[in-house]
Amino acid sequence: MKTLYTIGDSFTYGDELDDPKHAWPYILGDLMGYRVDNLARNGASNDYIVKTTVEYLQSNTPDLVILAWTTPDRIDIGGKTATVNHDPIIFKRWNEDWAREKLQTQINLMEKYVLKDYNNFHCATWIDDDYFKGMQNYIGKFVEWVDGTPHGICGHPLELGHQRISDKIAEYIRN
């Protein structure tokens, strides 16, 4: 069976769903006939996305890779994700321009070097489409696709939102 590798933050993990196996990666896998390796986690940073993907690809060769990028104001420090809301001291002298440049570098690195031999696509939870200018394999932004669907108390999409995300990705891949 073909393998789909996905990674991202809480939207890709399936936060606030009764069962994370109802998140969009598993719906998409069922729809397209793929076994799913979803290494997303709640609050994941782009550092985590890059590091985990590189480590995963050292011993796995998935047939399809989908990276779901998150906001640049999350960073990994010593294996722990730090955020503006949870770790304000770390972000006291935060430089937003540096964070944006770092994210652009991470996206370019993954696209041009790490994923060059894989069937891969990029999407985003929150970030601007500008990070993906000129990329033919950028699908779009989750928050736009789930607008008008039910959300959990913390704002994550519920089942209908995850269905919409998987339908949108499947449509893009098939065309």
C-alpha positions in Angstrom: 0.0 0.0 0.0 1.2 3.5 -0.7 2.2 5.8 2.1 1.2 9.3 2.8 3.4 11.3 5.2 1.9 14.4 6.8 3.1 16.8 9.4 2.0 20.1 10.9 0.4 21.6 14.0 -2.9 21.0 15.8 -5.0 21.4 12.6 -3.1 18.4 11.1 -3.0 16.5 14.4 -6.8 16.7 14.8 -7.0 18.7 18.1 -10.5 18.9 19.5 -11.7 15.9 17.5 -13.1 12.9 19.4 -10.5 10.8 17.8 -7.3 12.3 16.0 -7.8 9.5 13.4 -10.7 11.6 12.1 -8.2 14.4 11.1 -7.8 15.3 7.5 -4.7 13.2 6.9 -6.6 10.0 7.6 -9.7 11.1 5.6 -7.4 11.9 2.7 -5.5 8.6 3.1 -8.8 6.7 3.0 -10.0 8.7 0.0 -6.9 8.1 -2.0 -5.9 4.6 -0.8 -2.8 5.5 1.3 -1.5 4.3 4.6 -0.9 7.4 6.7 2.1 8.4 8.8 0.9 11.6 10.5 3.6 13.0 12.7 1.8 16.3 13.5 1.5 17.5 17.1 -0.4 20.1 18.9 1.5 23.4 19.0 4.2 22.2 16.6 6.7 24.7 15.4 8.2 24.9 11.9 11.5 23.8 13.5 9.7 20.6 14.6 8.2 20.1 11.1 11.7 20.4 9.4 13.6 18.3 11.9 11.0 15.5 12.1 10.6 15.4 8.3 14.3 15.1 7.8 14.6 12.3 10.4 11.5 10.5 9.0 12.9 10.6 5.4 16.2 9.1 6.5 14.5 5.7 7.0 11.2 6.0 5.1 10.3 6.6 1.4 6.7 7.8 1.4 4.8 8.1 -1.9 3.3 11.4 -1.0 4.5 14.1 1.4 2.3 17.0 2.7 3.8 19.7 4.9 1.4 21.9 6.7 3.4 24.9 7.8 2.4 26.9 10.9 3.1 30.4 12.3 6.7 31.6 12.5 6.3 32.7 16.1 6.8 29.2 17.5 10.4 27.9 18.0 11.9 24.7 19.4 14.3 25.1 22.3 15.7 21.9 23.7 13.0 19.8 22.2 10.2 22.0 23.6 8.1 24.3 21.6 8.1 27.9 22.9 5.3 30.3 21.9 4.6 34.0 22.5 1.6 33.2 24.7 3.2 30.5 26.8 6.9 31.7 27.0 6.8 35.5 27.0 10.2 35.9 28.5 11.8 34.1 25.6 10.0 36.4 23.2 10.7 39.6 25.0 13.2 40.7 22.3 11.5 38.7 19.5 12.4 39.9 16.0 9.4 39.2 13.6 11.5 40.0 10.5 14.1 37.3 11.6 11.3 34.8 12.2 9.8 35.4 8.8 13.1 35.1 7.0 13.8 31.9 9.0 10.5 30.4 7.9 11.1 31.3 4.3 14.5 29.6 4.5 12.9 26.5 6.0 10.3 26.3 3.2 12.9 26.8 0.5 15.3 24.3 2.1 12.6 21.6 2.2 11.4 22.3 -1.3 14.7 22.6 -3.1 16.8 20.0 -1.3 15.0 17.7 1.1 11.8 17.0 -0.8 13.2 17.3 -4.4 12.8 13.6 -5.0 9.4 13.2 -3.5 5.9 13.9 -4.7 5.2 16.7 -2.2 2.8 19.5 -1.5 2.8 22.4 0.9 -0.2 24.0 2.7 -0.5 26.3 5.7 -2.6 26.7 8.8 -2.3 30.5 9.2 0.7 32.0 7.3 0.6 34.2 4.3 0.5 32.8 0.8 3.6 35.0 0.0 5.9 32.4 1.5 5.0 30.1 -1.4 5.3 32.4 -4.4 6.2 30.6 -7.5 5.7 27.2 -6.0 3.4 25.0 -8.2 2.8 22.6 -5.3 1.3 25.0 -2.8 -2.3 24.1 -2.1 -3.5 26.9 0.2 -4.5 27.9 3.7 -6.6 25.7 6.1 -8.2 28.6 7.9 -9.8 29.7 4.6 -11.1 26.3 3.7 -12.8 25.7 7.1 -14.5 29.0 7.3 -18.2 28.5 8.1 -17.7 25.0 9.5 -18.1 24.0 13.2 -15.1 24.6 15.4 -14.2 23.4 18.9 -13.9 25.6 21.9 -10.3 26.4 21.1 -11.0 27.2 17.5 -9.9 24.0 15.8 -12.0 22.6 12.9 -14.3 19.7 13.8 -15.2 16.8 11.5 -16.7 18.8 8.7 -13.7 21.1 8.5 -11.3 18.2 8.3 -13.5 16.7 5.5 -13.2 20.0 3.6 -9.5 20.1 4.0 -9.0 16.6 2.7 -11.4 17.2 -0.2 -9.5 20.4 -1.2 -6.2 18.6 -1.0 -7.5 15.6 -3.0 -8.9 17.9 -5.7 -5.6 19.7 -6.0 -3.6 16.6 -6.2 -5.8 14.9 -8.8 -5.7 18.0 -11.1 
